[in-house]
């Protein structure tokens, strides 16, 4: 999907809190739809330095854009090199080349995962290519993008996968993208029990997700999670059944003593 104004706004916000640095890998060479002046104003708003380019065109390449955000190295990976990607690799596969393992400080998935059939392999490959302490950022479709790719993704996929695999989840935003403006809100803060999110969503605009997660020393990439909502229900059910069993046992003992 690339980098549009709302994604750029969220990236700048994230960079202002946890500064970007080092080597970035784009999954799919990004189409940047943000003008230099727009980025300059956004960076200034957050107290960040904007180094003006000598290029006359108001539009930026993907490399220039991400360098403005603070990355010293900018790479791209795609299924083929038809758009000039630095690395050609099929993310359906599970044999990441050794030279890419643990190489990147940041990985940006700007709308690629929905086009890859094997989502588990996609996640696992991110784990392999990301350094310990590195960060992965997803911008993915959630709702109303028919035939854009193979899938839409529920936010619980990212929350439960990264939690099960020991990542530090910094933020998950849901973005309701309208024609004139976009509205976003924190999924982690506003949907702690997920109850008001589950089920149909009653509006026509497209909805996206912006997720930021950090790989730690304890992180893994191959644990398949169960959905967090049901884990909570199963745990509560087990507690109720356990309490009920203890109660029945207690009653039986009292009856036996009375007899």
C-alpha positions as CSV (number, residue, x, y, z in Angstrom):
1,X,0.0,0.0,0.0
2,X,2.9,2.3,0.5
3,X,3.4,5.4,2.6
4,X,0.5,7.9,2.5
5,X,-0.1,11.0,4.7
6,X,-1.7,9.1,7.6
7,X,1.1,6.4,7.7
8,X,3.7,9.1,7.5
9,X,2.1,11.0,10.4
10,X,2.2,7.8,12.5
11,X,5.8,7.0,11.5
12,X,6.9,10.6,12.5
13,X,5.1,10.2,15.8
14,X,6.8,6.9,16.5
15,X,10.2,8.3,15.5
16,X,9.7,11.3,17.9
17,X,9.2,8.8,20.8
18,X,11.6,6.0,19.8
19,X,14.1,7.6,17.3
20,X,14.7,5.6,14.1
21,X,18.3,4.6,13.4
22,X,20.5,2.1,11.6
23,X,19.4,-0.3,8.8
24,X,15.8,-0.4,7.5
25,X,14.3,-3.1,5.4
26,X,11.2,-2.4,3.4
27,X,9.1,-5.4,2.6
28,X,8.1,-4.4,-0.9
29,X,9.6,-1.2,-2.3
30,X,7.4,1.5,-1.0
31,X,5.5,4.1,-3.1
32,X,5.9,7.3,-1.1
33,X,2.9,9.6,-1.5
34,X,4.1,12.4,0.8
35,X,5.5,15.7,-0.4
36,X,8.7,17.1,1.1
37,X,6.9,20.1,2.5
38,X,4.3,17.9,4.2
39,X,7.1,15.8,5.8
40,X,9.0,18.9,6.8
41,X,6.0,20.4,8.6
42,X,5.3,17.1,10.4
43,X,8.9,16.7,11.6
44,X,9.0,20.3,12.8
45,X,5.8,19.8,14.7
46,X,7.5,17.0,16.7
47,X,10.8,18.9,17.2
48,X,12.7,16.9,14.7
49,X,15.3,18.2,12.2
50,X,14.5,18.1,8.5
51,X,17.5,18.3,6.1
52,X,16.3,19.9,3.0
53,X,17.2,18.1,-0.3
54,X,18.7,19.8,-3.3
55,X,16.3,17.9,-5.6
56,X,13.7,20.1,-7.3
57,X,10.8,17.6,-7.3
58,X,8.5,17.9,-4.4
59,X,8.1,14.1,-4.2
60,X,10.6,11.9,-2.6
61,X,11.9,8.4,-3.3
62,X,11.5,5.7,-0.7
63,X,15.2,5.9,0.2
64,X,15.2,9.7,0.6
65,X,12.0,9.5,2.7
66,X,13.2,7.0,5.2
67,X,16.6,8.7,5.4
68,X,14.7,11.9,6.4
69,X,13.2,9.9,9.3
70,X,16.6,8.9,10.6
71,X,17.7,5.7,9.0
72,X,21.3,5.5,7.8
73,X,20.7,2.6,5.5
74,X,17.6,1.8,3.5
75,X,17.0,-1.5,1.7
76,X,14.1,-3.2,0.1
77,X,13.1,-6.8,-0.4
78,X,10.5,-8.1,-2.9
79,X,9.5,-11.3,-4.8
80,X,11.5,-10.0,-7.8
81,X,13.6,-7.1,-8.6
82,X,11.2,-5.6,-11.2
83,X,10.9,-2.4,-9.1
84,X,14.6,-2.3,-8.3
85,X,14.5,-4.0,-4.9
86,X,17.8,-4.7,-3.3
87,X,17.0,-8.3,-2.4
88,X,14.7,-10.8,-4.2
89,X,13.1,-13.3,-1.9
90,X,9.8,-15.1,-1.7
91,X,8.3,-14.5,1.8
92,X,6.3,-17.7,1.4
93,X,9.6,-19.6,1.9
94,X,11.4,-20.5,5.1
95,X,15.0,-20.4,4.0
96,X,16.0,-16.7,4.5
97,X,19.6,-16.3,3.1
98,X,22.2,-16.2,5.8
99,X,23.4,-12.7,4.8
100,X,19.9,-11.4,5.7
101,X,19.6,-13.0,9.1
102,X,19.8,-10.6,12.0
103,X,20.8,-7.8,9.7
104,X,18.1,-5.1,10.2
105,X,17.3,-2.7,13.0
106,X,13.8,-2.0,11.5
107,X,11.5,-3.8,9.2
108,X,8.6,-2.0,7.6
109,X,5.7,-3.9,6.1
110,X,3.8,-1.2,4.3
111,X,1.1,-3.5,3.0
112,X,2.9,-6.6,1.8
113,X,1.8,-9.4,4.1
114,X,-1.7,-9.6,2.7
115,X,-0.3,-10.5,-0.7
116,X,1.7,-13.4,0.7
117,X,-0.2,-16.7,1.1
118,X,1.9,-18.1,3.9
119,X,1.3,-15.7,6.7
120,X,3.1,-17.9,9.4
121,X,6.2,-18.0,7.2
122,X,6.0,-14.2,6.7
123,X,6.1,-13.6,10.4
124,X,8.9,-16.1,11.0
125,X,11.0,-14.5,8.2
126,X,10.6,-11.2,9.9
127,X,11.9,-12.7,13.1
128,X,14.9,-14.2,11.3
129,X,15.9,-10.9,9.6
130,X,15.4,-8.6,12.6
131,X,18.2,-7.9,15.0
132,X,17.5,-8.5,18.8
133,X,16.2,-5.1,19.9
134,X,15.0,-4.4,16.4
135,X,11.5,-3.1,15.6
136,X,8.9,-4.3,13.0
137,X,6.2,-2.0,11.8
138,X,3.1,-3.2,10.0
139,X,0.6,-1.2,8.0
140,X,-2.1,-3.7,7.0
141,X,-5.7,-3.9,5.8
142,X,-8.3,-4.8,8.4
143,X,-11.7,-4.2,6.6
144,X,-13.3,-3.5,3.2
145,X,-10.4,-4.1,0.8
146,X,-11.9,-6.7,-1.4
147,X,-9.3,-8.4,-3.7
148,X,-6.6,-6.1,-2.6
149,X,-4.7,-9.2,-1.4
150,X,-5.4,-12.7,-0.1
151,X,-6.5,-11.5,3.4
152,X,-7.7,-8.8,5.7
153,X,-6.2,-9.0,9.2
154,X,-7.8,-8.6,12.6
155,X,-5.7,-6.7,15.1
156,X,-5.8,-9.6,17.5
157,X,-3.6,-11.5,15.0
158,X,-0.7,-9.0,15.6
159,X,-1.4,-8.6,19.3
160,X,-1.6,-12.4,20.0
161,X,1.3,-13.4,17.7
162,X,3.8,-10.9,19.1
163,X,2.6,-11.5,22.7
164,X,3.0,-15.3,22.3
165,X,6.4,-14.9,20.8
166,X,7.8,-12.6,23.5
167,X,7.9,-9.3,21.5
168,X,7.4,-5.9,23.2
169,X,4.3,-4.4,21.6
170,X,4.7,-0.7,21.6
171,X,1.4,0.3,19.9
172,X,-1.4,-0.9,17.7
173,X,-3.6,1.7,16.1
174,X,-6.8,1.1,14.1
175,X,-7.2,3.6,11.2
176,X,-10.5,4.5,9.7
177,X,-9.5,6.0,6.4
178,X,-12.1,8.2,4.7
179,X,-12.0,10.2,1.5
180,X,-11.2,13.5,3.1
181,X,-9.6,12.6,6.4
182,X,-8.5,9.6,8.5
183,X,-9.2,8.9,12.1
184,X,-7.1,6.6,14.2
185,X,-7.3,5.3,17.8
186,X,-5.3,3.0,20.0
187,X,-6.5,-0.6,19.9
188,X,-4.5,-1.5,23.0
189,X,-6.0,1.3,25.1
190,X,-9.6,1.2,23.8
191,X,-10.1,-2.5,23.3
192,X,-8.5,-4.2,26.3
193,X,-11.3,-6.8,26.5
194,X,-11.8,-6.7,22.7
195,X,-15.6,-7.0,23.2
196,X,-16.6,-3.9,21.3
197,X,-14.3,-4.8,18.4
198,X,-15.4,-8.4,17.7
199,X,-18.0,-8.9,15.0
200,X,-19.3,-6.7,12.1
201,X,-18.1,-3.1,11.7
202,X,-20.9,-0.8,10.5
203,X,-19.3,1.7,8.2
204,X,-18.3,1.8,4.5
205,X,-14.7,3.2,4.7
206,X,-11.6,1.1,4.6
207,X,-9.9,0.3,7.9
208,X,-6.2,-0.3,8.4
209,X,-3.9,-1.2,11.2
210,X,-0.6,0.2,12.3
211,X,1.4,-2.1,14.6
212,X,4.8,-1.5,16.2
213,X,6.6,-4.4,18.0
214,X,10.1,-4.9,19.3
215,X,12.2,-8.1,19.2
216,X,13.8,-9.0,22.5
217,X,16.3,-11.6,23.7
218,X,13.3,-13.8,24.7
219,X,11.5,-13.4,21.4
220,X,10.7,-16.3,19.1
221,X,9.1,-16.3,15.6
222,X,7.5,-19.7,15.3
223,X,4.9,-20.0,18.1
224,X,1.4,-20.1,16.7
225,X,-0.9,-18.3,19.1
226,X,-4.4,-19.0,20.1
227,X,-6.7,-16.0,20.0
228,X,-6.4,-14.0,23.2
229,X,-10.1,-13.5,23.7
230,X,-10.7,-17.2,23.8
231,X,-7.7,-17.9,26.0
232,X,-9.2,-15.5,28.5
233,X,-12.6,-17.3,28.3
234,X,-10.9,-20.7,28.6
235,X,-8.9,-19.6,31.7
236,X,-12.1,-18.2,33.4
237,X,-14.0,-21.4,32.5
238,X,-11.2,-23.5,34.0
239,X,-11.2,-21.4,37.2
240,X,-14.9,-21.8,37.5
241,X,-14.8,-25.5,37.0
242,X,-11.8,-25.8,39.4
243,X,-13.7,-23.9,42.0
244,X,-16.8,-26.0,41.5
245,X,-14.8,-29.2,41.8
246,X,-13.2,-27.9,45.1
247,X,-16.7,-27.1,46.4
248,X,-18.1,-30.5,45.5
249,X,-15.1,-32.2,47.2
250,X,-15.6,-30.0,50.3
251,X,-19.3,-30.9,50.5
252,X,-18.5,-34.7,50.1
253,X,-15.9,-34.5,53.0
254,X,-18.4,-32.7,55.2
255,X,-21.1,-35.3,54.5
256,X,-18.6,-38.2,55.1
257,X,-17.5,-36.7,58.4
258,X,-21.2,-36.2,59.5
259,X,-21.9,-39.9,58.7
